Amino acid sequence: MGKYDAVIIGAGHNGLVAACYLAKAGWKVLVLERRELVGGCAIPEEVIPGYRFSRLAYVNSLFRPELIRELRLRDYGFEMLPREPSSFTPFPGGGHLFLGSDAELNRREISKFSRRDADAYERYEAMLGRMVEVLEPTLDRPPPDPLAGISRPGELFNLARLGLGARRLGKELYPFLAMLTGSAARLLDEWFESEELKVTLATDAIIGAMASPKTPGTAYVLFHHVMGETDGARGVWGYVRGGMGALSEAIASCARDLGVEIRTGCGVESILVDDGKAKGVRTISGEELESRVVFSNAGPRITFIDLLPSDLLEETFRRSVEALDFSSATFKLNLALSELPDFTACPGREPGPQHRGTIHISPTLDYIERAYNEARAGRPSREPILECTIPSVLDPSLAPAGHHVMSMFVQYAPYELAEGSWDELRDDFSRTCIRLLDSYAPGFEKSVVGYDAISPLDMEREFSLTGGNIFHGAMTPDQIFFQRPVGGWAGYKTPLPGLYLCGAGAHPGGGVLGACGRNAAQVALSERGHRIR
């Protein structure tokens, strides 16, 4: 029975980040990964020979800059490729909208649809920036406990700090509070009049969620996606050179240099418990590995329901976990292309601005609502929402010369189907998505060399994402901040002493942030008198 200071279940990016910080403090750390490669949802795979895909996570902005600095990830090959413009939305009538970090570009593009919105957009972005200043610091520490008393002065200080930051917003405090609980549709209606701008912005509010822009809580999901940066540029999303897996590989290389042992192809069957404490894990092969503490990078339901005895946890906590919302309507399609799409709204097969950023196929808010309603009825949307990126335009190393790779992130594809199964419907739905893009870029379908389709069911089976939810649980108002994963247990510690939750099911939630792993490591280290360094 091998002995470690910490065993980490899952080599996703958060698990690897936690391993690095624990190892920097001198801990003996073991990371166990069920699959044969590290990275979790941020992985590189050459499913089609010659084409390197970011199979699930596909763009980056939210990854915390202090991690890049503290773990020296650039020394391990990590590099961001900023995109400009950041988005391209073609419309059926032939018009299009570009948006990016260039204020003049935004003004010129939005003015095609509304001069009023062109004036409002700069104020809108400035408002979001001020709100980010209030909330962003909360990403890098455990969420404050609203029930903290005088016996926990640190918690009271964090609550006071958050409250003072919010009060500095002045009259913007009210829209700030509405942002945390309201719908994206209402927020956008208050600011803008043009359908073209609103529908472009609304896609950030629904990505990865079983929700429409009218669903309460989607304003925060939209906000969550503007809190990041690329090389210091606020709100700019970019590609990782070499694909998203290059980020995971950089963190893993750092971990190995710090002495972390990483075993792939080694799934965990259960968490070992002795005298009411987590004391290690048992692998699927039957090996028992002892450790002082256990970190789980798996989702809450897997961690607390699948890996622990059913009678170990208090019933109220267990029922809260079982009641968590893991609903999903996400489908991922990775395509190998012989040439770039030639859009009717912005012609040209040579690399251009229409190919560099995210391509939004969602012409109206009513279009999104119809697609959502079909998914609610258990049917894949007949006209889905597409978010397409072509990273090989900026990173030619991902595909053969002259060829390209495209990531197509699709809404809505419900995990629970009214009829049939995803094994039966996967290819038909893939063709629906390909034909839809072909209607905006004639000839696109003929350019598809091959594709890799990942349904919500595949996400659960292959990537251990409960319900196919990419965030380890919905990012709704009742499942964020001090209620993530459940109320009273948002500080990475769990009801089982010695067990910590370090994945996206913990605060601050989904996306490739790394904050969950870093924060969880900090909590465990501080309990033993150590600090992050």
Backbone torsions as a table, in degrees:
resi	resn	phi	psi	omega
1	MET	NA	108.1	-177.7
2	GLY	-71.8	147.7	-177.5
3	LYS	-119.2	132.0	-179.9
4	TYR	-132.6	163.2	171.3
5	ASP	-75.2	-37.2	179.9
6	ALA	-147.3	136.2	169.3
7	VAL	-112.5	131.7	-178.5
8	ILE	-112.8	125.6	179.7
9	ILE	-90.2	109.2	177.0
10	GLY	103.5	125.6	-179.7
11	ALA	-101.9	37.9	166.8
12	GLY	-68.2	173.2	-172.8
13	HIS	-61.7	-35.5	179.0
14	ASN	-67.4	-40.5	177.4
15	GLY	-63.1	-39.9	178.7
16	LEU	-67.4	-39.5	177.6
17	VAL	-62.1	-47.0	178.2
18	ALA	-58.1	-42.0	-179.9
19	ALA	-60.1	-41.4	-179.3
20	CYS	-61.0	-47.5	-176.1
21	TYR	-70.7	-35.5	175.9
22	LEU	-65.4	-41.7	-179.8
23	ALA	-66.8	-35.9	177.9
24	LYS	-62.2	-27.4	178.1
25	ALA	-85.4	4.4	176.3
26	GLY	94.0	8.9	179.8
27	TRP	-79.1	148.0	172.3
28	LYS	-88.4	116.3	-168.1
29	VAL	-123.5	137.8	175.0
30	LEU	-123.6	130.7	175.5
31	VAL	-112.2	129.2	-179.8
32	LEU	-113.6	129.1	-177.8
33	GLU	-128.0	126.9	-178.6
34	ARG	-64.8	-39.0	-178.5
35	ARG	-81.5	175.5	-176.7
36	GLU	-89.0	0.4	178.8
37	LEU	-139.8	155.7	-177.9
38	VAL	-88.7	160.9	173.4
39	GLY	124.5	-18.6	-179.7
40	GLY	63.1	-114.1	179.0
41	CYS	-89.1	-10.5	178.1
42	ALA	-106.0	79.9	-172.6
43	ILE	-129.6	154.3	172.9
44	PRO	-103.4	132.8	175.0
45	GLU	-146.1	136.9	178.2
46	GLU	-98.3	71.6	-177.3
47	VAL	-64.7	-36.7	175.1
48	ILE	-109.9	121.6	-174.8
49	PRO	-50.5	128.5	177.9
50	GLY	93.8	-11.9	-177.3
51	TYR	-118.7	120.8	-175.9
52	ARG	-101.8	114.7	-175.0
53	PHE	-103.6	145.9	161.7
54	SER	-89.8	96.7	-161.7
55	ARG	-65.9	-39.9	176.6
56	LEU	-115.0	-82.7	176.9
57	ALA	-60.8	138.3	-169.5
58	TYR	-136.2	-18.4	174.0
59	VAL	-134.2	161.9	-174.7
60	ASN	-135.0	141.9	172.0
61	SER	-161.2	-34.2	-171.9
62	LEU	-79.1	-16.0	-177.3
63	PHE	-58.2	126.9	-169.3
64	ARG	-66.0	128.2	-176.4
65	PRO	-61.7	-30.5	179.5
66	GLU	-66.4	-27.3	176.5
67	LEU	-67.5	-41.8	179.0
68	ILE	-59.1	-41.1	-177.8
69	ARG	-74.8	-50.2	-173.3
70	GLU	-69.5	-30.9	179.6
71	LEU	-97.7	2.9	177.9
72	ARG	52.0	47.1	-173.0
73	LEU	-67.2	-25.8	177.3
74	ARG	-65.7	-28.8	176.7
75	ASP	-67.5	-19.1	-180.0
76	TYR	-103.1	17.3	172.4
77	GLY	96.9	0.1	-179.9
78	PHE	-70.0	129.0	179.4
79	GLU	-149.4	135.2	177.5
80	MET	-97.8	145.4	176.7
81	LEU	-117.5	100.2	-178.5
82	PRO	-63.9	150.4	-179.5
83	ARG	-111.3	134.8	176.2
84	GLU	-148.8	118.3	-1.3
85	PRO	-70.8	167.0	-176.4
86	SER	-86.3	-23.4	-178.9
87	SER	-148.2	153.6	178.5
88	PHE	-138.0	120.3	178.5
89	THR	-117.6	107.2	174.9
90	PRO	-86.7	149.0	-179.8
91	PHE	-119.0	150.8	-175.1
92	PRO	-55.6	-32.1	-179.1
93	GLY	-76.4	-4.1	178.3
94	GLY	109.0	-12.7	177.3
95	GLY	-78.7	170.9	177.8
96	HIS	-155.1	162.0	178.7
97	LEU	-134.2	123.7	170.8
98	PHE	-100.1	142.9	170.4
99	LEU	-136.3	148.5	179.2
100	GLY	-165.2	-157.0	-178.8
101	SER	-90.3	-8.1	179.7
102	ASP	-84.1	111.4	-176.3
103	ALA	-61.0	-37.6	-179.9
104	GLU	-67.9	-40.0	175.6
105	LEU	-59.7	-47.2	-178.8
106	ASN	-60.3	-45.5	-179.8
107	ARG	-61.4	-44.9	-179.1
108	ARG	-64.5	-42.9	-177.0
109	GLU	-70.1	-45.5	-178.3
110	ILE	-67.8	-32.6	-180.0
111	SER	-61.7	-22.7	177.1
112	LYS	-61.6	-24.5	-176.7
113	PHE	-112.7	-30.9	180.0
114	SER	-166.0	117.8	175.9
115	ARG	-67.1	-35.0	177.8
116	ARG	-60.0	-43.7	-179.6
117	ASP	-68.5	-32.3	178.3
118	ALA	-62.8	-38.3	176.7
119	ASP	-70.5	-39.1	-175.1
120	ALA	-73.4	-28.8	-172.1
121	TYR	-62.9	-40.3	179.5
122	GLU	-64.7	-38.9	177.4
123	ARG	-67.8	-37.6	178.0
124	TYR	-60.7	-47.3	179.7
125	GLU	-64.7	-37.5	178.6
126	ALA	-65.3	-39.8	177.8
127	MET	-61.9	-46.4	178.9
128	LEU	-60.1	-37.5	179.0
129	GLY	-62.0	-40.7	178.7
130	ARG	-67.9	-35.8	178.0
131	MET	-69.5	-35.6	176.8
132	VAL	-60.0	-39.8	-179.5
133	GLU	-60.5	-28.6	178.3
134	VAL	-78.7	-45.9	-171.4
135	LEU	-88.9	-29.8	-173.9
136	GLU	-57.1	-40.6	178.8
137	PRO	-59.3	-24.3	-179.9
138	THR	-71.4	-16.1	179.2
139	LEU	-68.1	-27.8	-169.6
140	ASP	-101.2	19.2	176.1
141	ARG	-155.6	161.5	176.4
142	PRO	-58.5	145.5	179.3
143	PRO	-65.7	143.3	180.0
144	PRO	-65.6	144.9	179.8
145	ASP	-88.5	116.7	-177.9
146	PRO	-66.6	-13.4	179.1
147	LEU	-99.8	10.9	-178.5
148	ALA	-62.5	141.3	178.3
149	GLY	-112.8	-173.2	-175.9
150	ILE	-67.0	-16.3	178.0
151	SER	-74.4	-8.5	-179.5
152	ARG	-128.1	73.5	-174.9
153	PRO	-61.2	-30.2	179.1
154	GLY	-63.8	-40.8	178.4
155	GLU	-65.3	-43.0	179.1
156	LEU	-62.4	-38.3	178.5
157	PHE	-63.4	-43.0	180.0
158	ASN	-65.1	-39.0	176.6
159	LEU	-63.1	-44.4	-180.0
160	ALA	-64.5	-40.7	-180.0
161	ARG	-62.2	-42.7	178.7
162	LEU	-65.4	-42.4	-179.5
163	GLY	-64.8	-41.5	179.0
164	LEU	-65.5	-39.0	177.6
165	GLY	-62.6	-41.4	179.1
166	ALA	-66.2	-39.9	-179.0
167	ARG	-64.2	-29.0	179.2
168	ARG	-66.2	-14.0	176.9
169	LEU	-71.0	-16.3	-179.0
170	GLY	63.7	-130.8	-178.9
171	LYS	-66.0	-16.3	177.6
172	GLU	-77.1	-3.5	177.4
173	LEU	-60.7	-37.3	-177.1
174	TYR	-67.2	-48.3	174.3
175	PRO	-65.3	-26.5	176.0
176	PHE	-63.6	-46.5	178.7
177	LEU	-65.5	-37.3	177.5
178	ALA	-65.9	-33.1	178.7
179	MET	-61.9	-33.4	-175.9
180	LEU	-75.9	-23.2	-173.7
181	THR	-127.9	-17.6	-171.4
182	GLY	-86.2	-175.2	-179.6
183	SER	-94.7	151.2	176.6
184	ALA	-64.3	-36.8	-178.4
185	ALA	-60.7	-44.2	179.9
186	ARG	-65.3	-44.1	179.3
187	LEU	-57.9	-48.6	-177.1
188	LEU	-68.5	-35.2	177.4
189	ASP	-64.5	-33.1	179.6
190	GLU	-69.6	-25.8	-175.6
191	TRP	-101.1	-34.4	-167.9
192	PHE	-131.2	159.8	178.5
193	GLU	-115.1	-24.1	-174.7
194	SER	-83.6	129.0	178.8
195	GLU	-60.2	-37.1	-175.2
196	GLU	-62.8	-41.8	178.9
197	LEU	-73.2	-44.5	-177.5
198	LYS	-61.2	-42.4	-176.9
199	VAL	-70.6	-31.2	176.8
200	THR	-65.6	-43.9	-179.8
201	LEU	-73.2	-30.9	-174.2
202	ALA	-65.9	-25.7	-177.0
203	THR	-62.4	-31.1	177.5
204	ASP	-65.5	-20.7	-177.5
205	ALA	-83.9	-17.2	-175.0
206	ILE	-115.5	-8.4	-174.0
207	ILE	-60.1	125.6	178.7
208	GLY	78.2	3.7	-175.7
209	ALA	-116.6	152.6	170.9
210	MET	-92.3	74.6	-174.1
211	ALA	-158.0	157.6	172.0
212	SER	-108.2	168.4	178.2
213	PRO	-58.8	-18.1	179.6
214	LYS	-85.4	-6.3	-176.8
215	THR	-76.6	128.1	176.0
216	PRO	-54.5	138.1	-179.9
217	GLY	100.3	-16.9	-177.8
218	THR	-72.5	-20.2	176.0
219	ALA	-62.8	-37.4	178.4
220	TYR	-68.3	-38.9	178.3
221	VAL	-59.4	-41.1	176.0
222	LEU	-60.6	-46.7	-179.2
223	PHE	-63.1	-40.9	179.7
224	HIS	-54.3	-34.3	-175.9
225	HIS	-83.2	-4.2	177.8
226	VAL	-107.8	6.1	-176.4
227	MET	-84.3	-5.1	-175.2
228	GLY	-92.3	-169.0	178.8
229	GLU	-159.5	160.9	172.8
230	THR	-127.7	114.7	-178.6
231	ASP	50.8	41.8	176.4
232	GLY	88.9	-8.9	179.8
233	ALA	-88.7	114.5	-174.2
234	ARG	-63.9	134.1	173.9
235	GLY	73.6	5.6	-178.3
236	VAL	-93.7	126.6	176.5
237	TRP	-97.6	147.5	-178.8
238	GLY	-143.3	177.8	175.3
239	TYR	-100.5	146.5	171.8
240	VAL	-86.2	126.7	178.9
241	ARG	-60.7	127.3	-176.6
242	GLY	91.4	-0.2	-178.3
243	GLY	95.2	163.7	-176.7
244	MET	-59.5	-28.6	178.9
245	GLY	-62.5	-23.0	178.9
246	ALA	-64.8	-30.2	175.9
247	LEU	-67.4	-47.3	178.6
248	SER	-60.9	-41.1	-179.3
249	GLU	-65.9	-34.9	177.8
250	ALA	-65.4	-43.5	179.1
251	ILE	-64.7	-41.3	179.6
252	ALA	-64.1	-38.6	178.1
253	SER	-64.6	-41.7	176.3
254	CYS	-60.6	-44.8	-178.9
255	ALA	-60.1	-45.3	-179.4
256	ARG	-62.8	-40.1	178.4
257	ASP	-64.5	-25.6	177.7
258	LEU	-86.3	0.5	176.0
259	GLY	98.4	7.5	179.7
260	VAL	-72.4	136.4	174.1
261	GLU	-94.5	126.3	-179.9
262	ILE	-119.3	121.5	176.8
263	ARG	-113.1	122.5	174.6
264	THR	-99.8	165.8	-176.1
265	GLY	63.1	30.3	-174.9
266	CYS	-136.2	86.0	-179.6
267	GLY	-78.3	158.4	179.9
268	VAL	-103.2	131.0	178.8
269	GLU	-89.5	-39.0	-177.6
270	SER	-161.2	160.2	174.1
271	ILE	-93.7	129.0	180.0
272	LEU	-78.7	137.1	-179.3
273	VAL	-127.4	132.5	178.5
274	ASP	-139.7	125.8	179.0
275	ASP	56.1	39.8	175.9
276	GLY	75.5	16.9	-179.4
277	LYS	-133.5	149.7	173.2
278	ALA	-69.4	128.6	-174.1
279	LYS	-128.8	10.8	-179.3
280	GLY	144.3	-162.6	-178.6
281	VAL	-140.9	159.2	170.2
282	ARG	-113.3	127.7	-179.0
283	THR	-82.0	167.6	179.3
284	ILE	-61.5	-28.8	178.6
285	SER	-77.3	-7.5	178.5
286	GLY	100.4	-3.8	179.8
287	GLU	-72.8	136.8	177.1
288	GLU	-105.2	128.5	-176.5
289	LEU	-121.7	117.3	-175.6
290	GLU	-88.4	142.9	176.5
291	SER	-153.3	158.8	178.1
292	ARG	-68.4	-39.3	179.3
293	VAL	-138.8	161.9	177.2
294	VAL	-126.7	133.8	173.2
295	PHE	-111.1	133.8	176.6
296	SER	-112.1	120.0	173.8
297	ASN	-92.5	1.2	176.6
298	ALA	-78.5	166.9	178.8
299	GLY	-68.1	165.0	-176.7
300	PRO	-59.6	-41.4	-177.1
301	ARG	-67.7	-40.5	177.4
302	ILE	-64.2	-45.6	-176.8
303	THR	-62.1	-50.9	-170.2
304	PHE	-93.0	-24.4	-177.5
305	ILE	-101.2	-44.5	-174.6
306	ASP	-85.2	-32.5	-171.9
307	LEU	-100.2	-4.9	-179.2
308	LEU	-122.8	152.1	176.4
309	PRO	-58.9	143.9	-174.2
310	SER	-64.6	-24.0	-176.8
311	ASP	-99.3	7.9	-174.1
312	LEU	-80.2	-41.6	-173.8
313	LEU	-92.3	150.4	177.7
314	GLU	-59.6	139.8	-169.9
315	GLU	-59.4	-39.5	-178.5
316	THR	-61.5	-44.1	178.5
317	PHE	-63.3	-46.8	-178.0
318	ARG	-60.1	-42.8	-179.7
319	ARG	-67.4	-33.6	176.5
320	SER	-63.4	-41.1	178.1
321	VAL	-66.0	-43.8	-179.5
322	GLU	-63.7	-26.5	-178.1
323	ALA	-88.4	-3.1	-179.6
324	LEU	-58.6	147.4	-179.2
325	ASP	-88.4	112.8	176.0
326	PHE	-114.1	18.8	-176.5
327	SER	-60.8	145.2	-174.7
328	SER	-146.8	152.9	176.5
329	ALA	-144.5	38.4	-173.3
330	THR	-107.9	138.1	177.8
331	PHE	-132.2	137.1	-179.5
332	LYS	-118.8	130.8	179.7
333	LEU	-126.2	119.2	176.5
334	ASN	-106.0	124.4	-173.1
335	LEU	-119.7	138.0	170.3
336	ALA	-95.5	127.1	-174.2
337	LEU	-120.4	142.3	176.6
338	SER	-83.3	-17.1	178.9
339	GLU	-160.4	166.9	-179.9
340	LEU	-77.6	151.4	177.3
341	PRO	-68.3	143.9	180.0
342	ASP	-108.1	97.5	-173.6
343	PHE	-78.9	135.1	176.3
344	THR	-59.3	-38.7	-177.5
345	ALA	-74.6	-18.0	-179.7
346	CYS	-156.1	81.1	-170.1
347	PRO	-64.4	156.8	174.7
348	GLY	131.7	131.0	176.1
349	ARG	-98.1	-11.2	173.1
350	GLU	-74.8	146.2	-178.3
351	PRO	-53.3	125.3	-178.9
352	GLY	-140.7	-177.9	-178.4
353	PRO	-60.1	-27.2	179.9
354	GLN	-71.0	-12.5	-177.8
355	HIS	-105.3	-11.8	-169.7
356	ARG	-83.9	-37.1	-175.7
357	GLY	-102.7	-158.8	178.9
358	THR	-81.6	128.8	179.2
359	ILE	-95.6	115.7	-177.9
360	HIS	-97.0	122.7	171.6
361	ILE	-111.7	92.1	-180.0
362	SER	-166.3	84.0	-166.8
363	PRO	-68.8	-29.5	-178.6
364	THR	-144.8	162.3	175.6
365	LEU	-67.7	-34.2	176.1
366	ASP	-64.2	-35.5	176.1
367	TYR	-59.0	-46.2	178.4
368	ILE	-62.5	-42.7	-177.5
369	GLU	-63.9	-40.6	178.4
370	ARG	-63.4	-43.8	180.0
371	ALA	-62.8	-40.5	179.1
372	TYR	-64.9	-43.4	-179.0
373	ASN	-63.8	-35.1	175.6
374	GLU	-63.6	-41.7	179.7
375	ALA	-65.8	-38.0	177.8
376	ARG	-61.0	-30.1	178.5
377	ALA	-84.2	3.9	177.4
378	GLY	85.8	19.5	-179.8
379	ARG	-118.3	136.0	172.2
380	PRO	-59.8	139.1	-176.8
381	SER	-60.8	132.7	177.8
382	ARG	-71.8	-29.8	174.2
383	GLU	-126.0	85.0	-173.5
384	PRO	-76.5	168.6	173.3
385	ILE	-91.2	130.2	-179.4
386	LEU	-115.7	135.4	166.3
387	GLU	-119.4	110.2	-173.4
388	CYS	-112.6	138.3	174.1
389	THR	-132.0	148.6	-179.5
390	ILE	-126.9	76.8	-173.6
391	PRO	-62.8	-23.4	-178.5
392	SER	-66.7	-14.5	175.1
393	VAL	-63.9	-36.2	177.7
394	LEU	-99.4	-16.8	-177.3
395	ASP	-133.6	81.8	-176.0
396	PRO	-62.0	-13.2	-178.4
397	SER	-67.5	-11.8	-174.9
398	LEU	-81.0	-13.4	-174.9
399	ALA	-148.2	162.2	175.3
400	PRO	-59.3	158.1	-177.6
401	ALA	-53.6	129.4	179.3
402	GLY	82.1	-11.3	179.3
403	HIS	-102.2	172.2	-175.7
404	HIS	-145.9	162.7	171.0
405	VAL	-116.7	141.2	177.5
406	MET	-124.9	134.7	169.3
407	SER	-100.3	126.3	179.0
408	MET	-118.7	109.2	178.6
409	PHE	-98.0	123.5	-164.7
410	VAL	-120.6	135.0	168.8
411	GLN	-123.5	136.1	7.6
412	TYR	-122.6	135.1	178.7
413	ALA	-134.9	92.5	-171.5
414	PRO	-66.1	139.5	175.9
415	TYR	-61.0	-44.6	179.8
416	GLU	-94.2	117.6	-176.9
417	LEU	-100.6	142.4	177.0
418	ALA	-71.9	-33.0	-179.7
419	GLU	-142.3	144.1	176.1
420	GLY	74.1	-172.5	-179.9
421	SER	-133.1	162.2	179.2
422	TRP	-67.3	-27.2	175.7
423	ASP	-64.2	-29.2	177.6
424	GLU	-84.9	-34.2	-170.5
425	LEU	-98.0	-11.3	-171.7
426	ARG	-53.9	-50.6	-176.1
427	ASP	-71.9	-37.2	177.1
428	ASP	-61.7	-42.4	179.7
429	PHE	-68.8	-35.8	176.2
430	SER	-59.5	-44.9	179.7
431	ARG	-66.0	-33.7	175.3
432	THR	-59.7	-44.4	-180.0
433	CYS	-65.7	-42.5	-179.4
434	ILE	-65.0	-43.6	179.4
435	ARG	-66.2	-34.7	178.0
436	LEU	-62.6	-46.7	178.5
437	LEU	-65.5	-33.5	177.6
438	ASP	-61.4	-30.7	179.4
439	SER	-69.6	-20.1	175.9
440	TYR	-97.2	-23.4	-178.2
441	ALA	-137.3	80.7	-176.4
442	PRO	-53.3	133.3	-177.8
443	GLY	98.3	-8.2	-178.3
444	PHE	-59.8	-43.6	-176.1
445	GLU	-57.2	-37.5	-179.5
446	LYS	-70.4	-20.6	-177.9
447	SER	-83.3	-7.9	-176.3
448	VAL	-77.9	111.2	178.5
449	VAL	-76.5	-35.7	179.7
450	GLY	-179.0	169.4	179.6
451	TYR	-148.0	159.8	177.5
452	ASP	-121.6	109.7	-176.1
453	ALA	-102.6	132.0	-178.5
454	ILE	-126.2	106.9	179.5
455	SER	-82.2	169.1	175.1
456	PRO	-57.8	-35.4	177.8
457	LEU	-66.4	-39.6	176.5
458	ASP	-63.0	-38.6	179.4
459	MET	-61.4	-36.1	177.7
460	GLU	-73.1	-46.2	-175.5
461	ARG	-70.7	-43.8	-172.8
462	GLU	-89.6	-35.6	-173.6
463	PHE	-112.6	6.2	177.8
464	SER	58.4	36.3	176.2
465	LEU	-95.8	104.0	-177.1
466	THR	-53.8	127.1	179.5
467	GLY	66.5	9.4	-176.0
468	GLY	74.6	14.1	-177.6
469	ASN	-82.2	117.7	-173.8
470	ILE	-71.5	-14.1	-177.2
471	PHE	-100.3	8.2	-174.4
472	HIS	61.8	29.6	-178.6
473	GLY	132.3	143.8	-176.3
474	ALA	-58.6	144.6	178.2
475	MET	-94.5	57.5	-180.0
476	THR	-96.1	163.1	-175.2
477	PRO	-55.2	-30.0	-179.3
478	ASP	-85.7	1.6	-179.3
479	GLN	-133.5	32.8	175.5
480	ILE	-132.7	169.8	-180.0
481	PHE	53.6	-125.6	-173.3
482	PHE	-76.0	6.5	175.3
483	GLN	-115.8	20.2	179.1
484	ARG	-115.2	118.1	5.1
485	PRO	-78.7	-33.6	176.5
486	VAL	-141.1	158.1	-178.4
487	GLY	-56.8	135.0	179.3
488	GLY	90.9	-10.1	-177.8
489	TRP	-133.9	47.1	-177.5
490	ALA	-97.6	4.1	-175.0
491	GLY	-99.7	24.7	176.3
492	TYR	78.0	-26.5	171.3
493	LYS	-74.0	160.0	-177.8
494	THR	-128.6	170.5	177.9
495	PRO	-61.1	-18.2	177.3
496	LEU	-95.4	109.2	179.7
497	PRO	-53.3	139.0	179.6
498	GLY	88.7	-4.5	178.7
499	LEU	-112.5	127.3	-179.9
500	TYR	-121.6	144.5	175.6
501	LEU	-100.8	122.0	-174.5
502	CYS	-123.0	6.7	-178.4
503	GLY	-95.4	-170.4	-175.3
504	ALA	-67.9	-12.4	174.2
505	GLY	-72.0	-9.6	175.2
506	ALA	-99.8	169.3	175.2
507	HIS	-62.6	140.0	4.6
508	PRO	-93.1	9.6	172.4
509	GLY	105.9	-153.5	-168.1
510	GLY	-77.0	170.0	-175.3
511	GLY	101.4	164.0	179.9
512	VAL	-87.3	81.4	-178.3
513	LEU	-102.0	-42.4	-172.7
514	GLY	80.7	-10.8	-176.5
515	ALA	-66.5	-35.7	-179.5
516	CYS	-60.6	-44.3	-179.7
517	GLY	-67.4	-43.0	-179.3
518	ARG	-65.9	-45.5	-178.5
519	ASN	-64.0	-42.2	179.9
520	ALA	-62.6	-41.2	177.9
521	ALA	-62.7	-40.3	179.8
522	GLN	-62.2	-40.8	179.5
523	VAL	-62.9	-48.0	-178.9
524	ALA	-64.0	-40.7	-179.8
525	LEU	-67.8	-41.5	-177.3
526	SER	-64.9	-30.0	177.5
527	GLU	-67.3	-17.2	-179.6
528	ARG	-116.3	19.0	173.5
529	GLY	80.4	14.6	178.7
530	HIS	-106.3	166.4	176.7
531	ARG	-131.8	156.2	173.3
532	ILE	-62.4	135.7	175.9
533	ARG	-145.7	NA	NA
